[in-house]
Amino acid sequence: MGLDSPMTIILILAVVLLMFGGKKIPELMKGLGKGVKEFKDAQSGENEPAKPEDKPKV
């Protein structure tokens, strides 16, 4: 009996809902999604900083 049990997952979700409330959870998930995306970009090397000469001059 591990974390894959449906009852365990329901219990964890209920505790998270009670701790953070319904309005705060979408903000937390958005932040988590951004963090995962940045992590994946950093691993693949797509998010390399631009060189100063590559930036458009204003």
Biopython code that builds the backbone (N, CA, C, O; Angstrom):
import numpy as np
from Bio.PDB.StructureBuilder import StructureBuilder

atoms = [
    (1, "MET", "N", (0.851, -1.176, 0.000)),
    (1, "MET", "CA", (0.000, 0.000, 0.000)),
    (1, "MET", "C", (0.890, 1.230, 0.000)),
    (1, "MET", "O", (1.492, 1.585, 1.013)),
    (2, "GLY", "N", (0.960, 1.868, -1.157)),
    (2, "GLY", "CA", (1.823, 3.035, -1.286)),
    (2, "GLY", "C", (1.034, 4.277, -1.646)),
    (2, "GLY", "O", (-0.155, 4.382, -1.345)),
    (3, "LEU", "N", (1.695, 5.201, -2.284)),
    (3, "LEU", "CA", (1.057, 6.450, -2.670)),
    (3, "LEU", "C", (0.151, 6.295, -3.887)),
    (3, "LEU", "O", (-0.549, 7.240, -4.250)),
    (4, "ASP", "N", (0.148, 5.140, -4.516)),
    (4, "ASP", "CA", (-0.681, 4.936, -5.686)),
    (4, "ASP", "C", (-2.115, 4.541, -5.346)),
    (4, "ASP", "O", (-2.942, 4.383, -6.244)),
    (5, "SER", "N", (-2.411, 4.384, -4.081)),
    (5, "SER", "CA", (-3.761, 4.044, -3.658)),
    (5, "SER", "C", (-4.699, 5.229, -3.898)),
    (5, "SER", "O", (-4.352, 6.358, -3.550)),
    (6, "PRO", "N", (-5.878, 4.999, -4.483)),
    (6, "PRO", "CA", (-6.814, 6.100, -4.735)),
    (6, "PRO", "C", (-7.228, 6.845, -3.459)),
    (6, "PRO", "O", (-7.405, 8.063, -3.480)),
    (7, "MET", "N", (-7.377, 6.131, -2.382)),
    (7, "MET", "CA", (-7.783, 6.771, -1.129)),
    (7, "MET", "C", (-6.683, 7.697, -0.608)),
    (7, "MET", "O", (-6.976, 8.761, -0.062)),
    (8, "THR", "N", (-5.434, 7.303, -0.771)),
    (8, "THR", "CA", (-4.310, 8.133, -0.335)),
    (8, "THR", "C", (-4.244, 9.418, -1.151)),
    (8, "THR", "O", (-4.016, 10.495, -0.600)),
    (9, "ILE", "N", (-4.441, 9.307, -2.460)),
    (9, "ILE", "CA", (-4.404, 10.477, -3.327)),
    (9, "ILE", "C", (-5.540, 11.431, -2.977)),
    (9, "ILE", "O", (-5.329, 12.643, -2.934)),
    (10, "ILE", "N", (-6.724, 10.917, -2.729)),
    (10, "ILE", "CA", (-7.863, 11.745, -2.342)),
    (10, "ILE", "C", (-7.591, 12.446, -1.022)),
    (10, "ILE", "O", (-7.907, 13.626, -0.871)),
    (11, "LEU", "N", (-7.017, 11.744, -0.079)),
    (11, "LEU", "CA", (-6.691, 12.333, 1.218)),
    (11, "LEU", "C", (-5.671, 13.458, 1.077)),
    (11, "LEU", "O", (-5.816, 14.506, 1.706)),
    (12, "ILE", "N", (-4.647, 13.252, 0.263)),
    (12, "ILE", "CA", (-3.628, 14.286, 0.044)),
    (12, "ILE", "C", (-4.256, 15.514, -0.609)),
    (12, "ILE", "O", (-3.978, 16.641, -0.199)),
    (13, "LEU", "N", (-5.095, 15.309, -1.618)),
    (13, "LEU", "CA", (-5.754, 16.431, -2.283)),
    (13, "LEU", "C", (-6.674, 17.196, -1.330)),
    (13, "LEU", "O", (-6.748, 18.423, -1.401)),
    (14, "ALA", "N", (-7.366, 16.499, -0.451)),
    (14, "ALA", "CA", (-8.235, 17.146, 0.522)),
    (14, "ALA", "C", (-7.422, 17.992, 1.508)),
    (14, "ALA", "O", (-7.832, 19.100, 1.852)),
    (15, "VAL", "N", (-6.293, 17.487, 1.956)),
    (15, "VAL", "CA", (-5.446, 18.234, 2.879)),
    (15, "VAL", "C", (-4.897, 19.487, 2.199)),
    (15, "VAL", "O", (-4.869, 20.557, 2.808)),
    (16, "VAL", "N", (-4.462, 19.366, 0.947)),
    (16, "VAL", "CA", (-3.952, 20.524, 0.207)),
    (16, "VAL", "C", (-5.058, 21.569, 0.040)),
    (16, "VAL", "O", (-4.808, 22.764, 0.197)),
    (17, "LEU", "N", (-6.261, 21.131, -0.275)),
    (17, "LEU", "CA", (-7.387, 22.051, -0.428)),
    (17, "LEU", "C", (-7.690, 22.770, 0.870)),
    (17, "LEU", "O", (-7.973, 23.968, 0.861)),
    (18, "LEU", "N", (-7.636, 22.062, 1.985)),
    (18, "LEU", "CA", (-7.889, 22.687, 3.279)),
    (18, "LEU", "C", (-6.777, 23.664, 3.668)),
    (18, "LEU", "O", (-7.046, 24.703, 4.271)),
    (19, "MET", "N", (-5.540, 23.334, 3.327)),
    (19, "MET", "CA", (-4.418, 24.185, 3.708)),
    (19, "MET", "C", (-4.369, 25.480, 2.901)),
    (19, "MET", "O", (-4.142, 26.550, 3.465)),
    (20, "PHE", "N", (-4.579, 25.395, 1.599)),
    (20, "PHE", "CA", (-4.382, 26.552, 0.740)),
    (20, "PHE", "C", (-5.672, 27.216, 0.286)),
    (20, "PHE", "O", (-5.647, 28.385, -0.098)),
    (21, "GLY", "N", (-6.776, 26.525, 0.316)),
    (21, "GLY", "CA", (-8.028, 27.099, -0.149)),
    (21, "GLY", "C", (-8.165, 26.993, -1.659)),
    (21, "GLY", "O", (-7.183, 26.770, -2.367)),
    (22, "GLY", "N", (-9.367, 27.153, -2.139)),
    (22, "GLY", "CA", (-9.648, 26.986, -3.556)),
    (22, "GLY", "C", (-9.078, 28.079, -4.438)),
    (22, "GLY", "O", (-8.761, 27.830, -5.601)),
    (23, "LYS", "N", (-8.940, 29.291, -3.904)),
    (23, "LYS", "CA", (-8.463, 30.403, -4.727)),
    (23, "LYS", "C", (-6.960, 30.385, -4.912)),
    (23, "LYS", "O", (-6.464, 30.898, -5.915)),
    (24, "LYS", "N", (-6.231, 29.821, -3.992)),
    (24, "LYS", "CA", (-4.771, 29.864, -4.042)),
    (24, "LYS", "C", (-4.184, 28.724, -4.887)),
    (24, "LYS", "O", (-3.065, 28.853, -5.384)),
    (25, "ILE", "N", (-4.899, 27.636, -5.057)),
    (25, "ILE", "CA", (-4.369, 26.461, -5.752)),
    (25, "ILE", "C", (-4.027, 26.758, -7.219)),
    (25, "ILE", "O", (-2.963, 26.331, -7.668)),
    (26, "PRO", "N", (-4.869, 27.468, -7.996)),
    (26, "PRO", "CA", (-4.468, 27.760, -9.385)),
    (26, "PRO", "C", (-3.177, 28.570, -9.479)),
    (26, "PRO", "O", (-2.377, 28.358, -10.390)),
    (27, "GLU", "N", (-2.973, 29.493, -8.547)),
    (27, "GLU", "CA", (-1.732, 30.267, -8.527)),
    (27, "GLU", "C", (-0.534, 29.366, -8.246)),
    (27, "GLU", "O", (0.520, 29.527, -8.860)),
    (28, "LEU", "N", (-0.687, 28.432, -7.332)),
    (28, "LEU", "CA", (0.393, 27.501, -7.024)),
    (28, "LEU", "C", (0.724, 26.618, -8.220)),
    (28, "LEU", "O", (1.897, 26.382, -8.514)),
    (29, "MET", "N", (-0.300, 26.131, -8.911)),
    (29, "MET", "CA", (-0.082, 25.269, -10.070)),
    (29, "MET", "C", (0.570, 26.046, -11.213)),
    (29, "MET", "O", (1.414, 25.505, -11.928)),
    (30, "LYS", "N", (0.180, 27.322, -11.391)),
    (30, "LYS", "CA", (0.784, 28.158, -12.428)),
    (30, "LYS", "C", (2.273, 28.351, -12.149)),
    (30, "LYS", "O", (3.101, 28.245, -13.054)),
    (31, "GLY", "N", (2.604, 28.632, -10.897)),
    (31, "GLY", "CA", (4.002, 28.793, -10.517)),
    (31, "GLY", "C", (4.793, 27.509, -10.692)),
    (31, "GLY", "O", (5.942, 27.534, -11.133)),
    (32, "LEU", "N", (4.178, 26.393, -10.349)),
    (32, "LEU", "CA", (4.828, 25.096, -10.516)),
    (32, "LEU", "C", (5.077, 24.804, -11.998)),
    (32, "LEU", "O", (6.143, 24.310, -12.365)),
    (33, "GLY", "N", (4.101, 25.108, -12.839)),
    (33, "GLY", "CA", (4.248, 24.899, -14.272)),
    (33, "GLY", "C", (5.365, 25.745, -14.861)),
    (33, "GLY", "O", (6.135, 25.267, -15.694)),
    (34, "LYS", "N", (5.457, 27.006, -14.431)),
    (34, "LYS", "CA", (6.534, 27.875, -14.912)),
    (34, "LYS", "C", (7.891, 27.329, -14.477)),
    (34, "LYS", "O", (8.848, 27.346, -15.250)),
    (35, "GLY", "N", (7.970, 26.850, -13.254)),
    (35, "GLY", "CA", (9.227, 26.303, -12.759)),
    (35, "GLY", "C", (9.663, 25.078, -13.534)),
    (35, "GLY", "O", (10.843, 24.935, -13.854)),
    (36, "VAL", "N", (8.728, 24.191, -13.840)),
    (36, "VAL", "CA", (9.046, 22.984, -14.607)),
    (36, "VAL", "C", (9.480, 23.360, -16.020)),
    (36, "VAL", "O", (10.424, 22.778, -16.554)),
    (37, "LYS", "N", (8.792, 24.335, -16.630)),
    (37, "LYS", "CA", (9.151, 24.772, -17.983)),
    (37, "LYS", "C", (10.553, 25.370, -18.003)),
    (37, "LYS", "O", (11.342, 25.063, -18.897)),
    (38, "GLU", "N", (10.870, 26.218, -17.031)),
    (38, "GLU", "CA", (12.199, 26.811, -16.968)),
    (38, "GLU", "C", (13.268, 25.740, -16.752)),
    (38, "GLU", "O", (14.354, 25.818, -17.325)),
    (39, "PHE", "N", (12.961, 24.761, -15.941)),
    (39, "PHE", "CA", (13.906, 23.669, -15.703)),
    (39, "PHE", "C", (14.176, 22.890, -16.978)),
    (39, "PHE", "O", (15.328, 22.590, -17.290)),
    (40, "LYS", "N", (13.120, 22.558, -17.721)),
    (40, "LYS", "CA", (13.285, 21.815, -18.973)),
    (40, "LYS", "C", (14.057, 22.641, -20.007)),
    (40, "LYS", "O", (14.914, 22.115, -20.717)),
    (41, "ASP", "N", (13.746, 23.938, -20.084)),
    (41, "ASP", "CA", (14.463, 24.807, -21.019)),
    (41, "ASP", "C", (15.945, 24.887, -20.660)),
    (41, "ASP", "O", (16.803, 24.877, -21.544)),
    (42, "ALA", "N", (16.239, 24.963, -19.388)),
    (42, "ALA", "CA", (17.636, 25.043, -18.958)),
    (42, "ALA", "C", (18.375, 23.745, -19.271)),
    (42, "ALA", "O", (19.556, 23.777, -19.618)),
    (43, "GLN", "N", (17.704, 22.620, -19.156)),
    (43, "GLN", "CA", (18.335, 21.342, -19.461)),
    (43, "GLN", "C", (18.627, 21.203, -20.950)),
    (43, "GLN", "O", (19.668, 20.667, -21.330)),
    (44, "SER", "N", (17.723, 21.678, -21.790)),
    (44, "SER", "CA", (17.913, 21.531, -23.230)),
    (44, "SER", "C", (18.779, 22.642, -23.807)),
    (44, "SER", "O", (19.198, 22.549, -24.961)),
    (45, "GLY", "N", (19.056, 23.679, -23.044)),
    (45, "GLY", "CA", (19.908, 24.766, -23.499)),
    (45, "GLY", "C", (19.187, 25.783, -24.355)),
    (45, "GLY", "O", (19.840, 26.598, -25.007)),
    (46, "GLU", "N", (17.866, 25.766, -24.379)),
    (46, "GLU", "CA", (17.095, 26.708, -25.189)),
    (46, "GLU", "C", (17.040, 28.090, -24.549)),
    (46, "GLU", "O", (16.796, 29.078, -25.241)),
    (47, "ASN", "N", (17.256, 28.173, -23.280)),
    (47, "ASN", "CA", (17.080, 29.427, -22.555)),
    (47, "ASN", "C", (18.428, 30.085, -22.266)),
    (47, "ASN", "O", (18.661, 30.566, -21.158)),
    (48, "GLU", "N", (19.312, 30.104, -23.261)),
    (48, "GLU", "CA", (20.606, 30.726, -23.069)),
    (48, "GLU", "C", (20.449, 32.236, -23.118)),
    (48, "GLU", "O", (19.639, 32.744, -23.893)),
    (49, "PRO", "N", (21.200, 32.957, -22.314)),
    (49, "PRO", "CA", (21.073, 34.411, -22.321)),
    (49, "PRO", "C", (21.513, 34.995, -23.663)),
    (49, "PRO", "O", (22.468, 34.521, -24.278)),
    (50, "ALA", "N", (20.809, 36.019, -24.098)),
    (50, "ALA", "CA", (21.128, 36.650, -25.374)),
    (50, "ALA", "C", (22.387, 37.495, -25.238)),
    (50, "ALA", "O", (22.657, 38.083, -24.191)),
    (51, "LYS", "N", (23.143, 37.537, -26.323)),
    (51, "LYS", "CA", (24.343, 38.357, -26.337)),
    (51, "LYS", "C", (23.930, 39.817, -26.494)),
    (51, "LYS", "O", (22.886, 40.098, -27.083)),
    (52, "PRO", "N", (24.716, 40.739, -25.988)),
    (52, "PRO", "CA", (24.333, 42.163, -26.091)),
    (52, "PRO", "C", (24.120, 42.622, -27.531)),
    (52, "PRO", "O", (23.247, 43.455, -27.776)),
    (53, "GLU", "N", (24.891, 42.106, -28.493)),
    (53, "GLU", "CA", (24.716, 42.526, -29.876)),
    (53, "GLU", "C", (23.470, 41.932, -30.528)),
    (53, "GLU", "O", (23.042, 42.403, -31.581)),
    (54, "ASP", "N", (22.875, 40.887, -29.904)),
    (54, "ASP", "CA", (21.662, 40.284, -30.435)),
    (54, "ASP", "C", (20.408, 41.053, -30.052)),
    (54, "ASP", "O", (19.363, 40.876, -30.678)),
    (55, "LYS", "N", (20.492, 41.901, -29.040)),
    (55, "LYS", "CA", (19.324, 42.641, -28.581)),
    (55, "LYS", "C", (19.057, 43.818, -29.518)),
    (55, "LYS", "O", (20.000, 44.471, -29.965)),
    (56, "PRO", "N", (17.784, 44.098, -29.821)),
    (56, "PRO", "CA", (17.482, 45.247, -30.684)),
    (56, "PRO", "C", (17.792, 46.549, -29.960)),
    (56, "PRO", "O", (17.540, 46.684, -28.763)),
    (57, "LYS", "N", (18.334, 47.491, -30.694)),
    (57, "LYS", "CA", (18.670, 48.779, -30.108)),
    (57, "LYS", "C", (17.482, 49.715, -30.228)),
    (57, "LYS", "O", (16.835, 49.793, -31.273)),
    (58, "VAL", "N", (17.205, 50.424, -29.139)),
    (58, "VAL", "CA", (16.051, 51.341, -29.121)),
    (58, "VAL", "C", (16.521, 52.750, -29.044)),
    (58, "VAL", "O", (15.705, 53.672, -29.019)),
]
sb = StructureBuilder()
sb.init_structure("model")
sb.init_model(0)
sb.init_chain("A")
sb.init_seg("    ")
for serial, (resi, resn, name, xyz) in enumerate(atoms, 1):
    if name == "N":
        sb.init_residue(resn, " ", resi, " ")
    sb.init_atom(name, np.array(xyz, "f"), 0.0, 1.0, " ", f" {name:<3s}", serial, name[0])
structure = sb.get_structure()
